Structure formats: C-alpha cells, structure tokens
Amino acid sequence: MPHEGGRLGELRILLIEDSPEDAELLSDQLLEAGLEAVFERVDSEASLRLSLERFVPDIVLSDLSMPGFSGHEALRIVRAADPLTPFIFVSGTMGEETAVKALQEGANDYIIKHNPTRLPAAVVRAVREARVERDRERVENELMRAQRLESLALLAAGLSHDLRNILQPLLIVPDLLIGRSDDPQLRQLADVIAECGRRGHEMAESMLSFVRGSNKPREWVSVARLFQAVQLLLKSSVPKDVAFHVDGGDGDLSVEANYTELQQCLLNLSLNALQAMPEGGVLTLSAQPEGDAQLRLSVADTGMGMDADTLSHLFSPFFTTKPDGTGLGLISCKRIVESYGGTIQVTSHKGEGTRFDIVLPLRAASSTVGDNEPELPLGRGQRILLVDGEATRLSLLGNALSSQGYQPQLAADGAAALQYAQQHALPDLVIVDSDIILLSAVSLLLTMQELGYQGPAIVLEDVGQPLQREHFPPDIPVHVLRKPLEMRRVFRAVAHALENG
C-alpha cells in the first residue's frame, strides 16, 4: 500500500464528519496505510462550500447523517462543484438499499466505519480513476481543439482567397476616379478607399497567421498615427455615455511591427472594453516607453471587470463570455504580440475595470526560426537519464533529445533508473516524472545523491498536483516542468538546467 499511495503524491482529503474523534481515526488509518495526505474537516453546508473553493480536495470522505446536514446533500454539492471529484461515504450504518441509492446518486464507494480495512484501497482506486478520467477529458478536449483549428485553417484559407477577390476593386477604382476628376474631395475619398483596400488585403492575409503563424512585413509604425486610425475606426462604436481618452505620449514614439496587426490588436481590445461598459464609463488608450528598449501600449476601461476563473481562461482558444463570440480574438492578439518578442498582460478586478498592457521591444527580433522564436539550443552529447512510466512519452522524449544532440538513457521506473546509475557513469542530467512507480521521484534523487550524483534534475509535474520541493535533496538543483509537455519548452528547460545547474 505505501507504494500505491506514494505514486499519487500528497493528497488533499476533505472529511465531512461531525465527530472530530471519528475524523482523526480515519486520518490515522490512511496515514498508517502509507498514504501521503493533508486533511480538512467540515460539518456544515457553508463550511463545505468554502472548503471546495479554498482547499480543492482530491477526494471527499463523508458521513451519511449529521445533525443539521446530510451526506446526500453533501454529495449533491460536491458533484455540482466538480463532477469528477471522488466521493466515498464512510458511515456507521448503511443498509444495502441505502448503499445502492448512494452509488446511483454518484458516490464512488461506501465504507462501514466499524470495518474500514478497505478504506485506503478504495481511496487509492477512486483517486486514480478520477485522474485517468481527467486525463481522458483533457486529451479529448485537446483533440477537439486541434480539429477545430484544422477546420479553421481551411476556412481561413478559403475566406482569404475570396476576400482578396472582393477587395481587388478597392485598389483599382480609386485610380480610375482620380484620373477622371479634379475634385479634391473626390480625390481624398479615392485615397481613403485605396488605403482601406490595401489594409483589407493585409487583414485577409493575417487571417492565416492565427493558424499557421505566417510572418507579416514589418515597418516602423508611428504610435500617434496608429492611435488616430483606431480612434477613427471606433468613432461610430463608442456610445455617448463612454468617454474615450487617448494619450499617445511622445509624438515621436514608434515601434517596428506590422501596422495592420497592431491595429487589429488595439481594435479588438478596445471593442471588448466597450462591451464591458454597458452602463458607460471611460476607455483609455495610452502609450509610454519602458526604458530605452520597450514600448507599452495600454487599453483600460472602467467596466465590469473579470473574476479569477475568467482571467485564467482568457487566452484559451474558443473561450468566450459573449453569446456571439468566437473566442479567437484575444489568442490572436497574444500570438501577434509574442511574434514580435513582446508580452500581453491583463489586470482586472470584478466591478473595477480591466487593463490590457502590450509590452513590445522597440525593434522586433529578427526571425531566423519560424514564428519569430529563438533558435532552439542544441546539446553537446550530454548524458540524460529519462525516467517515466508512460512508454509513449518516454520514447518521444528520448527521440527528441537525441535529435537535439543529447545522449538519452530511458528508464520506465525508479528501479531501472538506479540500475543504470549503478552500472554506468552518472548522467549529466536527470529528468524524472513525479508519478513513477517502485520509487518516488524524491526517493530516486535521494538515492542517486548517495551514489555521488550532484547534477541538476528536471521533475515533470502534473497540473493541479504541485510538488513539495522541500522534500527533494538540497544539494541537487531541481527544476520543475509542468505537463502536458511541449518540446520547445523541454529543450529550453534542459539547456537551462545543464547551463545553470
């Protein structure tokens, strides 16, 4: 049992129990069985709701009947908060009919208090099954997102072609108007139409950049001119009860970027800001230098603001709070900004408004690798011990690191890793999954330290399962890489760990 529990890491166990003595007995039994866990006890609906939000348990163990509170009601509240959180009834008496009803309502299991020997195994099984189900949902969501992005790419390609054909007259007609009239107002109108045609063509091309990361031609963009264009385009969209303030800072401010893409970002953020102020407010568009090498463009409103949950999903593809939204506007802005080597930051408080800050280098980094990303670091034959119980990920990591010039050695569990370390030269770096079997990541690194290993380690951390870093050997520099893995992040993490220890 200690091995089984050790693979789960430290569990957060919520006890719904009116008896402190019974709660302590349950806690002691689980700890004695080898589980690593922290516990919290509640005995009312209000404390349960607060704990679900603050404590965020991995599993809930609940009594069936308590003064003023029912285990059935607790199950309903837990399922409403998170349908996948495991829930086990632990009761003094539970007839067969009651047990069947509990399972039908969504409980994972039931345990009789006077015969709790099955409890540790039930907890381990329920937590493991919940994690498998969460992984399955995540993979399905990622697959669905990938399929939607693929469909979007096809749609963008077709629309781009059609839009260019539709916009073509806007580039031809202005010249015909100018050649047939000396009217200055008509000539000015022709210039406006021609400019719209040119920008429309660029926007049609930029539709593809969202899904394929195509790089647009860059120029020195005057911030004052950019803000004037955004003001003009928003003129008909700003309600009378919204004050629109523009502070362009120094009139000489400029940045190396694509004019249309930056305009697209600012328009998107500004329109979002207007929609966040249905009862009026203030929209502010501002720019200021950040030191000698960066420029900050800000879009701020005094609208409804956002809660923490909305902020955490803000840049996820297809996430939207609007009934008719696509969920692509902000992620498109983010990709554009990051393609220049910049960042986009957001600060928001419920009822106090929102501020987006786009921080750009004044001169964008030259692109020698696709998507304007820096060239990936290459290895010089360093030995890397990879320890991961998932065969597919282990193989992919090994092949990827080998292609980058490293010498990976693969181990499916802690015992195999130790065997390699004892029979061969110690590696230059250890990469270990936090959920390996036979030995935990902590035990493996402690044992390797006893063998003389003093190099760095990268521990692969599960989302929602933060590592207890204080348990790792103090003399081994431990770096954390969160799953699911992206190979570019892996390569950079490996290079950083080898270089800095």
NUBABA-317741 format. One record per residue (C-alpha): x, y, z; residue in one letter. Coordinates in Angstrom, 2 decimals, padded with zeros to 5 digits, always signed. Example, Ala and Ser with C-alpha at 12.3 -4.5 7.8 and 13.67 -1.06 7.14 Angstrom:
% residues 2
+---------+---------+---------+--------+
:       u :       v :       w : residu :
+---------+---------+---------+--------+
: +012.30 : -004.50 : +007.80 :      A :
: +013.67 : -001.06 : +007.14 :      S :
+---------+---------+---------+--------+
This chain:
% residues 501
+---------+---------+---------+--------+
:       u :       v :       w : residu :
+---------+---------+---------+--------+
: +000.00 : +000.00 : +000.00 :      M :
: +002.77 : +002.54 : +000.69 :      P :
: +003.95 : +002.15 : -002.88 :      H :
: +000.44 : +002.54 : -004.25 :      E :
: -000.18 : +005.68 : -002.21 :      G :
: +003.28 : +007.08 : -002.93 :      G :
: +002.53 : +007.16 : -006.63 :      R :
: -000.37 : +009.52 : -006.01 :      L :
: +001.74 : +012.17 : -004.28 :      G :
: +000.34 : +014.15 : -001.37 :      E :
: -003.46 : +014.02 : -001.38 :      L :
: -005.83 : +016.70 : -000.12 :      R :
: -008.58 : +014.77 : +001.68 :      I :
: -011.76 : +016.51 : +002.80 :      L :
: -013.61 : +014.86 : +005.68 :      L :
: -017.33 : +015.69 : +006.07 :      I :
: -017.73 : +014.49 : +009.63 :      E :
: -019.39 : +015.94 : +012.74 :      D :
: -017.25 : +013.81 : +015.09 :      S :
: -013.64 : +015.05 : +015.48 :      P :
: -012.71 : +011.68 : +017.01 :      E :
: -014.02 : +009.70 : +014.01 :      D :
: -012.26 : +012.10 : +011.63 :      A :
: -008.97 : +011.59 : +013.48 :      E :
: -009.35 : +007.81 : +013.35 :      L :
: -009.91 : +007.91 : +009.58 :      L :
: -006.91 : +010.20 : +009.09 :      S :
: -004.65 : +007.96 : +011.19 :      D :
: -005.73 : +004.85 : +009.31 :      Q :
: -004.96 : +006.39 : +005.91 :      L :
: -001.57 : +007.70 : +007.05 :      L :
: -000.65 : +004.35 : +008.62 :      E :
: -001.52 : +002.66 : +005.31 :      A :
: +001.22 : +004.71 : +003.63 :      G :
: -000.78 : +007.49 : +002.02 :      L :
: +000.73 : +010.98 : +001.99 :      E :
: -002.13 : +013.34 : +002.78 :      A :
: -003.31 : +016.56 : +004.37 :      V :
: -006.79 : +016.67 : +005.84 :      F :
: -009.55 : +019.20 : +006.42 :      E :
: -012.77 : +018.54 : +008.33 :      R :
: -016.13 : +020.26 : +007.77 :      V :
: -019.58 : +019.59 : +009.21 :      D :
: -021.94 : +022.07 : +007.54 :      S :
: -023.04 : +023.19 : +004.10 :      E :
: -021.38 : +026.61 : +004.42 :      A :
: -018.01 : +025.18 : +005.50 :      S :
: -018.21 : +022.54 : +002.75 :      L :
: -018.73 : +025.12 : +000.01 :      R :
: -015.86 : +027.22 : +001.36 :      L :
: -013.53 : +024.23 : +001.53 :      S :
: -014.34 : +023.10 : -002.00 :      L :
: -013.28 : +026.52 : -003.24 :      E :
: -010.27 : +027.07 : -000.97 :      R :
: -008.95 : +023.60 : -000.10 :      F :
: -009.79 : +021.98 : -003.51 :      V :
: -009.77 : +018.35 : -002.32 :      P :
: -008.53 : +015.35 : -004.29 :      D :
: -011.18 : +013.20 : -002.62 :      I :
: -014.11 : +013.63 : -000.21 :      V :
: -014.94 : +011.19 : +002.59 :      L :
: -018.37 : +011.84 : +004.10 :      S :
: -020.51 : +010.57 : +006.94 :      D :
: -024.06 : +009.73 : +005.89 :      L :
: -026.06 : +011.56 : +008.55 :      S :
: -025.05 : +014.50 : +010.73 :      M :
: -027.01 : +016.95 : +012.88 :      P :
: -028.45 : +019.55 : +010.52 :      G :
: -026.60 : +018.21 : +007.46 :      F :
: -027.00 : +015.18 : +005.20 :      S :
: -024.35 : +013.21 : +003.36 :      G :
: -026.69 : +013.04 : +000.37 :      H :
: -026.84 : +016.85 : +000.29 :      E :
: -023.04 : +016.99 : +000.60 :      A :
: -022.73 : +014.65 : -002.40 :      L :
: -025.02 : +016.89 : -004.44 :      R :
: -022.93 : +019.97 : -003.59 :      I :
: -019.63 : +018.23 : -004.41 :      V :
: -020.94 : +016.91 : -007.72 :      R :
: -022.21 : +020.37 : -008.67 :      A :
: -018.78 : +021.88 : -007.91 :      A :
: -016.78 : +019.20 : -009.77 :      D :
: -018.39 : +016.04 : -011.16 :      P :
: -015.04 : +014.20 : -011.16 :      L :
: -014.04 : +014.72 : -007.51 :      T :
: -014.15 : +011.23 : -005.89 :      P :
: -016.74 : +010.91 : -003.11 :      F :
: -016.86 : +007.99 : -000.66 :      I :
: -019.45 : +007.51 : +002.08 :      F :
: -017.95 : +006.37 : +005.40 :      V :
: -020.84 : +005.64 : +007.74 :      S :
: -021.55 : +003.76 : +010.95 :      G :
: -024.55 : +002.00 : +009.47 :      T :
: -025.55 : +001.65 : +005.84 :      M :
: -028.03 : -000.88 : +004.62 :      G :
: -027.91 : -002.40 : +001.17 :      E :
: -030.75 : -000.21 : -000.11 :      E :
: -029.05 : +002.96 : +001.17 :      T :
: -025.73 : +001.92 : -000.35 :      A :
: -027.30 : +001.28 : -003.75 :      V :
: -029.02 : +004.68 : -003.61 :      K :
: -025.70 : +006.37 : -002.75 :      A :
: -023.99 : +004.80 : -005.75 :      L :
: -026.88 : +005.75 : -008.01 :      Q :
: -026.57 : +009.36 : -006.83 :      E :
: -022.92 : +009.44 : -007.88 :      G :
: -020.87 : +008.23 : -004.91 :      A :
: -017.76 : +006.26 : -005.85 :      N :
: -017.94 : +003.82 : -002.93 :      D :
: -019.18 : +003.28 : +000.60 :      Y :
: -017.29 : +002.05 : +003.67 :      I :
: -018.66 : +000.90 : +007.04 :      I :
: -016.88 : +002.66 : +009.93 :      K :
: -016.56 : -000.44 : +012.12 :      H :
: -014.91 : -002.34 : +009.24 :      N :
: -012.70 : +000.27 : +007.50 :      P :
: -009.89 : -002.00 : +006.30 :      T :
: -010.97 : -001.42 : +002.71 :      R :
: -010.77 : +002.38 : +003.01 :      L :
: -007.12 : +003.00 : +001.92 :      P :
: -007.51 : +000.81 : -001.17 :      A :
: -010.83 : +002.47 : -002.01 :      A :
: -009.26 : +005.93 : -001.71 :      V :
: -006.32 : +005.00 : -003.95 :      V :
: -008.59 : +003.43 : -006.57 :      R :
: -011.05 : +006.34 : -006.60 :      A :
: -008.32 : +008.99 : -006.90 :      V :
: -006.53 : +007.06 : -009.64 :      R :
: -009.76 : +006.56 : -011.61 :      E :
: -010.60 : +010.27 : -011.29 :      A :
: -007.17 : +011.24 : -012.59 :      R :
: -007.47 : +008.86 : -015.52 :      V :
: -010.86 : +010.36 : -016.34 :      E :
: -009.46 : +013.91 : -016.12 :      R :
: -006.60 : +012.94 : -018.43 :      D :
: -009.06 : +011.40 : -020.86 :      R :
: -011.19 : +014.55 : -020.88 :      E :
: -008.09 : +016.71 : -021.37 :      R :
: -006.92 : +014.61 : -024.32 :      V :
: -010.41 : +014.66 : -025.86 :      E :
: -010.61 : +018.44 : -025.44 :      N :
: -007.16 : +018.90 : -026.98 :      E :
: -008.13 : +016.66 : -029.89 :      L :
: -011.38 : +018.57 : -030.42 :      M :
: -009.49 : +021.87 : -030.24 :      R :
: -006.95 : +020.61 : -032.77 :      A :
: -009.74 : +019.51 : -035.12 :      Q :
: -011.45 : +022.89 : -034.82 :      R :
: -008.18 : +024.68 : -035.50 :      L :
: -007.62 : +022.49 : -038.57 :      E :
: -011.11 : +023.35 : -039.80 :      S :
: -010.41 : +027.00 : -039.06 :      L :
: -007.25 : +026.84 : -041.16 :      A :
: -009.18 : +025.53 : -044.14 :      L :
: -011.88 : +028.15 : -043.63 :      L :
: -009.30 : +030.94 : -043.29 :      A :
: -007.56 : +029.89 : -046.49 :      A :
: -010.82 : +029.92 : -048.45 :      G :
: -012.00 : +033.22 : -046.97 :      L :
: -008.64 : +034.84 : -047.58 :      S :
: -008.84 : +033.97 : -051.28 :      H :
: -012.43 : +035.17 : -051.60 :      D :
: -011.82 : +038.39 : -049.67 :      L :
: -008.86 : +039.30 : -051.85 :      R :
: -011.07 : +038.97 : -054.93 :      N :
: -013.78 : +041.10 : -053.34 :      I :
: -011.30 : +043.76 : -052.21 :      L :
: -009.50 : +043.96 : -055.53 :      Q :
: -011.85 : +046.67 : -056.92 :      P :
: -010.93 : +048.89 : -053.96 :      L :
: -007.40 : +049.04 : -055.37 :      L :
: -008.50 : +049.65 : -058.96 :      I :
: -011.44 : +052.07 : -058.69 :      V :
: -009.55 : +054.84 : -056.81 :      P :
: -007.08 : +055.25 : -059.68 :      D :
: -009.96 : +055.46 : -062.14 :      L :
: -011.67 : +058.14 : -060.02 :      L :
: -008.51 : +060.21 : -059.71 :      I :
: -007.92 : +060.01 : -063.47 :      G :
: -011.40 : +061.25 : -064.26 :      R :
: -011.84 : +064.10 : -061.78 :      S :
: -010.00 : +067.13 : -060.45 :      D :
: -012.35 : +067.45 : -057.48 :      D :
: -010.07 : +067.50 : -054.36 :      P :
: -012.77 : +065.98 : -052.16 :      Q :
: -013.27 : +063.12 : -054.60 :      L :
: -009.51 : +062.56 : -054.79 :      R :
: -009.32 : +062.47 : -050.99 :      Q :
: -012.16 : +059.94 : -050.93 :      L :
: -010.31 : +057.83 : -053.52 :      A :
: -007.20 : +057.84 : -051.31 :      D :
: -009.27 : +056.64 : -048.35 :      V :
: -010.78 : +053.83 : -050.45 :      I :
: -007.33 : +052.79 : -051.70 :      A :
: -005.93 : +052.74 : -048.16 :      E :
: -008.87 : +050.60 : -046.99 :      C :
: -008.25 : +048.22 : -049.89 :      G :
: -004.57 : +047.83 : -049.01 :      R :
: -005.30 : +047.27 : -045.32 :      R :
: -008.11 : +044.87 : -046.22 :      G :
: -005.70 : +042.75 : -048.25 :      H :
: -003.29 : +042.68 : -045.34 :      E :
: -006.07 : +041.68 : -042.95 :      M :
: -007.12 : +038.86 : -045.29 :      A :
: -003.56 : +037.59 : -045.17 :      E :
: -003.40 : +037.96 : -041.39 :      S :
: -006.39 : +035.61 : -041.06 :      M :
: -003.95 : +032.83 : -041.90 :      L :
: -001.40 : +033.93 : -039.32 :      S :
: -003.61 : +032.71 : -036.47 :      F :
: -003.37 : +029.08 : -037.55 :      V :
: -000.08 : +028.92 : -039.41 :      R :
: +001.94 : +031.71 : -037.80 :      G :
: +002.83 : +033.45 : -041.05 :      S :
: +005.06 : +036.46 : -040.60 :      N :
: +003.83 : +039.79 : -041.93 :      K :
: +006.07 : +042.50 : -043.35 :      P :
: +007.21 : +044.95 : -040.67 :      R :
: +007.69 : +048.65 : -040.75 :      E :
: +008.31 : +051.50 : -038.35 :      W :
: +004.83 : +052.23 : -037.03 :      V :
: +004.12 : +055.69 : -035.66 :      S :
: +002.14 : +055.29 : -032.43 :      V :
: +000.40 : +058.65 : -032.93 :      A :
: -000.72 : +057.64 : -036.44 :      R :
: -001.81 : +054.22 : -035.17 :      L :
: -003.90 : +055.75 : -032.38 :      F :
: -005.50 : +058.21 : -034.82 :      Q :
: -006.56 : +055.30 : -037.05 :      A :
: -008.00 : +053.37 : -034.09 :      V :
: -009.93 : +056.47 : -032.98 :      Q :
: -011.35 : +056.93 : -036.45 :      L :
: -012.41 : +053.28 : -036.75 :      L :
: -014.01 : +053.29 : -033.27 :      L :
: -015.80 : +056.61 : -033.76 :      K :
: -019.15 : +055.07 : -034.63 :      S :
: -018.85 : +052.34 : -031.97 :      S :
: -018.25 : +054.49 : -028.88 :      V :
: -021.54 : +055.13 : -027.03 :      P :
: -022.39 : +058.63 : -025.85 :      K :
: -022.02 : +057.63 : -022.20 :      D :
: -018.42 : +056.42 : -022.72 :      V :
: -015.56 : +058.92 : -022.57 :      A :
: -012.71 : +057.99 : -024.91 :      F :
: -009.31 : +059.28 : -023.81 :      H :
: -006.17 : +058.91 : -025.93 :      V :
: -002.68 : +059.59 : -024.61 :      D :
: -000.09 : +058.94 : -027.29 :      G :
: +002.78 : +060.08 : -025.11 :      G :
: +005.74 : +061.37 : -027.08 :      D :
: +004.70 : +062.23 : -030.63 :      G :
: +007.92 : +060.62 : -031.90 :      D :
: +007.13 : +057.19 : -030.45 :      L :
: +007.33 : +054.38 : -032.99 :      S :
: +007.83 : +050.63 : -032.94 :      V :
: +008.93 : +048.06 : -035.50 :      E :
: +005.86 : +045.93 : -036.22 :      A :
: +003.13 : +045.30 : -038.76 :      N :
: +000.72 : +048.24 : -038.82 :      Y :
: -002.39 : +046.19 : -039.62 :      T :
: -001.70 : +043.55 : -036.97 :      E :
: -001.15 : +046.14 : -034.24 :      L :
: -004.27 : +048.00 : -035.33 :      Q :
: -006.17 : +044.71 : -035.20 :      Q :
: -004.98 : +044.06 : -031.62 :      C :
: -005.90 : +047.53 : -030.35 :      L :
: -009.31 : +047.45 : -032.05 :      L :
: -010.07 : +044.03 : -030.58 :      N :
: -009.12 : +045.11 : -027.05 :      L :
: -010.99 : +048.41 : -027.40 :      S :
: -014.19 : +046.78 : -028.62 :      L :
: -014.01 : +044.28 : -025.75 :      N :
: -013.60 : +047.22 : -023.37 :      A :
: -016.66 : +048.99 : -024.79 :      L :
: -018.76 : +045.85 : -024.38 :      Q :
: -017.61 : +045.64 : -020.74 :      A :
: -019.16 : +049.09 : -020.04 :      M :
: -022.88 : +048.70 : -020.88 :      P :
: -023.73 : +051.49 : -018.43 :      E :
: -021.00 : +053.84 : -019.57 :      G :
: -017.52 : +054.61 : -018.31 :      G :
: -014.08 : +055.63 : -019.52 :      V :
: -011.98 : +053.97 : -022.24 :      L :
: -008.31 : +054.97 : -022.24 :      T :
: -005.79 : +054.22 : -024.96 :      L :
: -002.24 : +055.14 : -023.96 :      S :
: +001.42 : +054.61 : -024.84 :      A :
: +004.64 : +055.16 : -022.96 :      Q :
: +008.25 : +054.00 : -023.31 :      P :
: +009.54 : +051.32 : -020.97 :      E :
: +013.20 : +052.15 : -020.55 :      G :
: +015.23 : +052.51 : -023.73 :      D :
: +014.22 : +049.29 : -025.44 :      A :
: +010.48 : +048.71 : -024.90 :      Q :
: +007.14 : +050.34 : -025.53 :      L :
: +003.94 : +049.82 : -023.51 :      R :
: +000.57 : +050.17 : -025.24 :      L :
: -002.38 : +050.09 : -022.84 :      S :
: -006.14 : +049.71 : -023.24 :      V :
: -008.03 : +050.34 : -019.99 :      A :
: -011.72 : +050.52 : -019.11 :      D :
: -013.79 : +051.18 : -016.02 :      T :
: -016.28 : +048.42 : -016.76 :      G :
: -017.45 : +045.20 : -015.12 :      M :
: -014.04 : +043.59 : -014.67 :      G :
: -013.39 : +039.84 : -014.57 :      M :
: -013.19 : +037.20 : -011.86 :      D :
: -010.20 : +034.90 : -011.33 :      A :
: -011.73 : +031.98 : -013.23 :      D :
: -012.38 : +034.09 : -016.34 :      T :
: -008.85 : +035.51 : -016.18 :      L :
: -007.36 : +032.00 : -016.02 :      S :
: -009.06 : +031.02 : -019.32 :      H :
: -008.79 : +034.37 : -021.06 :      L :
: -006.23 : +033.36 : -023.69 :      F :
: -007.57 : +029.84 : -024.30 :      S :
: -008.73 : +029.18 : -027.88 :      P :
: -012.53 : +029.36 : -028.30 :      F :
: -013.12 : +030.58 : -024.72 :      F :
: -015.58 : +033.46 : -024.70 :      T :
: -018.05 : +035.11 : -022.34 :      T :
: -020.05 : +036.64 : -025.21 :      K :
: -023.14 : +034.90 : -026.62 :      P :
: -021.95 : +035.56 : -030.17 :      D :
: -018.17 : +035.48 : -029.51 :      G :
: -015.70 : +033.18 : -031.26 :      T :
: -013.07 : +033.01 : -028.53 :      G :
: -010.31 : +033.71 : -031.07 :      L :
: -009.76 : +037.46 : -030.71 :      G :
: -007.54 : +037.50 : -027.63 :      L :
: -005.49 : +034.43 : -028.55 :      I :
: -004.89 : +036.01 : -031.96 :      S :
: -003.70 : +039.22 : -030.25 :      C :
: -001.43 : +037.19 : -027.99 :      K :
: +000.19 : +035.38 : -030.91 :      R :
: +000.74 : +038.60 : -032.80 :      I :
: +002.35 : +040.29 : -029.79 :      V :
: +004.53 : +037.28 : -028.98 :      E :
: +005.66 : +037.06 : -032.62 :      S :
: +007.36 : +040.44 : -032.03 :      Y :
: +009.04 : +039.16 : -028.87 :      G :
: +006.55 : +041.05 : -026.71 :      G :
: +004.09 : +040.17 : -023.96 :      T :
: +000.44 : +040.90 : -023.28 :      I :
: -000.60 : +041.33 : -019.66 :      Q :
: -004.02 : +041.81 : -018.09 :      V :
: -005.09 : +043.26 : -014.76 :      T :
: -008.75 : +043.10 : -013.78 :      S :
: -010.93 : +043.25 : -010.69 :      H :
: -014.63 : +042.50 : -010.55 :      K :
: -016.57 : +045.74 : -010.69 :      G :
: -013.44 : +047.89 : -011.06 :      E :
: -012.50 : +047.53 : -014.72 :      G :
: -009.78 : +045.91 : -016.81 :      T :
: -006.42 : +046.97 : -018.22 :      R :
: -004.52 : +045.23 : -021.02 :      F :
: -000.83 : +046.10 : -021.44 :      D :
: +001.04 : +045.21 : -024.63 :      I :
: +004.80 : +045.44 : -024.00 :      V :
: +006.84 : +045.39 : -027.21 :      L :
: +010.53 : +045.68 : -027.99 :      P :
: +011.06 : +048.89 : -029.97 :      L :
: +012.90 : +046.85 : -032.59 :      R :
: +011.49 : +043.38 : -033.11 :      A :
: +013.92 : +040.49 : -033.02 :      A :
: +014.89 : +039.17 : -036.43 :      S :
: +013.30 : +035.86 : -037.29 :      S :
: +015.68 : +033.06 : -038.19 :      T :
: +013.35 : +030.37 : -036.93 :      V :
: +009.64 : +030.06 : -037.80 :      G :
: +007.16 : +032.10 : -035.78 :      D :
: +009.89 : +034.53 : -034.72 :      N :
: +011.07 : +032.15 : -031.99 :      E :
: +014.72 : +031.98 : -030.97 :      P :
: +016.72 : +029.08 : -032.30 :      E :
: +016.39 : +026.02 : -030.09 :      L :
: +019.51 : +025.12 : -028.09 :      P :
: +021.48 : +022.05 : -029.20 :      L :
: +023.19 : +019.52 : -026.97 :      G :
: +026.85 : +018.53 : -026.99 :      R :
: +026.49 : +014.84 : -026.18 :      G :
: +025.45 : +015.31 : -022.53 :      Q :
: +024.07 : +012.16 : -020.89 :      R :
: +020.44 : +012.48 : -019.79 :      I :
: +018.67 : +009.85 : -017.69 :      L :
: +014.94 : +009.85 : -018.54 :      L :
: +012.62 : +008.18 : -016.02 :      V :
: +008.95 : +007.96 : -016.98 :      D :
: +006.41 : +005.18 : -016.64 :      G :
: +004.41 : +006.26 : -019.69 :      E :
: +006.04 : +004.45 : -022.61 :      A :
: +004.83 : +006.81 : -025.35 :      T :
: +006.06 : +009.95 : -023.63 :      R :
: +009.34 : +008.25 : -022.66 :      L :
: +010.01 : +007.23 : -026.27 :      S :
: +009.08 : +010.63 : -027.70 :      L :
: +011.28 : +012.45 : -025.19 :      L :
: +014.17 : +010.14 : -025.91 :      G :
: +013.93 : +010.56 : -029.68 :      N :
: +013.51 : +014.31 : -029.41 :      A :
: +016.51 : +014.81 : -027.11 :      L :
: +018.62 : +012.51 : -029.26 :      S :
: +017.78 : +014.62 : -032.31 :      S :
: +019.00 : +017.72 : -030.42 :      Q :
: +022.43 : +016.23 : -029.78 :      G :
: +021.96 : +014.70 : -026.32 :      Y :
: +022.55 : +011.08 : -025.24 :      Q :
: +019.34 : +009.95 : -023.51 :      P :
: +019.08 : +006.74 : -021.46 :      Q :
: +015.50 : +005.57 : -020.89 :      L :
: +014.11 : +004.02 : -017.70 :      A :
: +010.48 : +003.06 : -017.15 :      A :
: +010.64 : +003.13 : -013.34 :      D :
: +012.82 : +004.09 : -010.40 :      G :
: +014.45 : +000.68 : -010.07 :      A :
: +015.60 : +000.65 : -013.70 :      A :
: +016.96 : +004.16 : -013.30 :      A :
: +019.02 : +003.18 : -010.24 :      L :
: +020.31 : +000.09 : -012.01 :      Q :
: +021.55 : +002.25 : -014.87 :      Y :
: +023.16 : +004.74 : -012.49 :      A :
: +024.99 : +001.94 : -010.66 :      Q :
: +026.21 : +000.14 : -013.79 :      Q :
: +027.17 : +003.15 : -015.93 :      H :
: +028.65 : +006.59 : -015.50 :      A :
: +026.40 : +009.02 : -013.67 :      L :
: +024.37 : +011.22 : -016.05 :      P :
: +024.75 : +014.96 : -016.55 :      D :
: +021.01 : +015.49 : -016.00 :      L :
: +018.07 : +013.50 : -014.65 :      V :
: +014.55 : +014.03 : -015.99 :      I :
: +012.01 : +012.20 : -013.83 :      V :
: +008.23 : +012.07 : -013.84 :      D :
: +006.65 : +012.90 : -010.48 :      S :
: +004.39 : +009.83 : -010.75 :      D :
: +006.90 : +007.00 : -011.36 :      I :
: +006.47 : +003.59 : -009.72 :      I :
: +008.67 : +001.46 : -007.44 :      L :
: +010.46 : +004.57 : -006.23 :      L :
: +009.10 : +008.09 : -005.92 :      S :
: +010.94 : +010.93 : -007.65 :      A :
: +012.15 : +012.14 : -004.24 :      V :
: +013.45 : +008.70 : -003.23 :      S :
: +015.18 : +008.24 : -006.57 :      L :
: +017.04 : +011.53 : -006.34 :      L :
: +017.99 : +010.92 : -002.69 :      L :
: +019.43 : +007.51 : -003.59 :      T :
: +021.28 : +008.91 : -006.60 :      M :
: +022.76 : +011.59 : -004.37 :      Q :
: +024.09 : +008.81 : -002.14 :      E :
: +025.70 : +007.30 : -005.26 :      L :
: +027.50 : +010.60 : -005.85 :      G :
: +025.18 : +012.37 : -008.26 :      Y :
: +025.32 : +016.16 : -007.85 :      Q :
: +023.93 : +017.33 : -011.19 :      G :
: +020.58 : +019.01 : -011.86 :      P :
: +017.19 : +017.35 : -012.15 :      A :
: +014.01 : +018.23 : -014.01 :      I :
: +010.83 : +016.90 : -012.40 :      V :
: +007.72 : +016.62 : -014.58 :      L :
: +004.81 : +017.95 : -012.55 :      E :
: +001.12 : +017.15 : -013.01 :      D :
: -001.27 : +020.09 : -013.35 :      V :
: -003.06 : +020.59 : -010.05 :      G :
: -000.51 : +018.44 : -008.18 :      Q :
: +002.21 : +020.86 : -007.05 :      P :
: +005.42 : +019.26 : -005.83 :      L :
: +006.62 : +019.50 : -002.25 :      Q :
: +010.02 : +020.89 : -003.17 :      R :
: +011.32 : +020.87 : +000.39 :      E :
: +011.43 : +017.05 : +000.25 :      H :
: +013.97 : +016.94 : -002.57 :      F :
: +017.71 : +016.66 : -001.85 :      P :
: +019.04 : +020.14 : -001.02 :      P :
: +022.28 : +019.57 : -002.95 :      D :
: +020.55 : +018.69 : -006.24 :      I :
: +019.21 : +021.69 : -008.20 :      P :
: +015.62 : +020.74 : -009.01 :      V :
: +013.76 : +022.38 : -011.89 :      H :
: +010.03 : +021.80 : -012.46 :      V :
: +008.38 : +021.34 : -015.85 :      L :
: +004.60 : +021.12 : -015.92 :      R :
: +002.76 : +018.56 : -018.03 :      K :
: +001.46 : +018.31 : -020.72 :      P :
: +004.86 : +018.82 : -022.30 :      L :
: +005.75 : +020.91 : -025.33 :      E :
: +009.07 : +020.00 : -026.88 :      M :
: +010.29 : +023.58 : -027.26 :      R :
: +009.79 : +024.11 : -023.53 :      R :
: +011.56 : +020.84 : -022.81 :      V :
: +014.59 : +021.76 : -024.93 :      F :
: +014.88 : +025.16 : -023.27 :      R :
: +014.46 : +023.67 : -019.79 :      A :
: +017.17 : +021.07 : -020.49 :      V :
: +019.60 : +023.70 : -021.78 :      A :
: +018.88 : +025.97 : -018.81 :      H :
: +019.32 : +023.14 : -016.27 :      A :
: +022.61 : +021.98 : -017.81 :      L :
: +023.96 : +025.50 : -018.03 :      E :
: +022.88 : +026.76 : -014.61 :      N :
: +022.82 : +023.59 : -012.57 :      G :
+---------+---------+---------+--------+
